[in-house]
């Protein structure tokens, strides 16, 4: 845990939090932030596609992809019924979708964690991440429509599915994954300095901004009380441990088990807010974004990673 907390990329996240707390005028331009987000998704997808092309399909890959879809379906279903007892249907659906979906930056941090331990993992895990984005969004919207008196919009389910699949973050990572699969090795080597060598530097700047955003949004979140705070802390750990137990019996490689656990434990603060803005405008982004970004994200990258790895090693 100490090694994880002193990782330079995570320290930049802490610096961003500090900058917001002391009211520094430090700011990452919006255009730069958007470029870095797209770059990270491009790099993750392309490298994952290259690894998947080299490894081919086997039993573990097929099982992992099917399990990823299953987790993205089950998590929003069970969390919605917990949340709707305390929150409005719209907020319950948005939070359920948030925690059923995934965080690409948390996934990247987990890969760096494994790299530091010199533990191998499969490129197909990028495909797992891409597959877990859309199902949770679709299920969250379906639950809101089924149990809500009104959702404040007239979007058809076909349009919701289309918006989920064409969301910028989902489209970029899926597209990069496909390009990585079909690209030849020589061509991929030509852009390796861009896809690999500068990756950690861009991630550090991105986490710096995430720290500032998390600190700014957390103050408004406090008004919702202890239930959502406990949910944002406990449910990710439950989901992560549930994934570890399942993958133990499926015989999945330890590195892939950790990545699947962190995907199950993570929460989306990019794809889901973009989708919910159109599909559920009555849901409060001042609730589900701080939950994912201000609590669950730092929990996973500081305590979650070493905790899940320790549990994996103990099995």
Helices and strands as residue ranges (DSSP letters): H 2-5, H 8-21, H 30-55, H 59-83, H 89-100, H 104-117, H 124-147, H 157-166, H 168-182, H 185-190, H 192-192, I 193-197, H 199-221, G 222-224, H 226-250, H 254-265, H 271-279, H 285-290, I 291-296, H 297-299, I 300-304, H 305-314
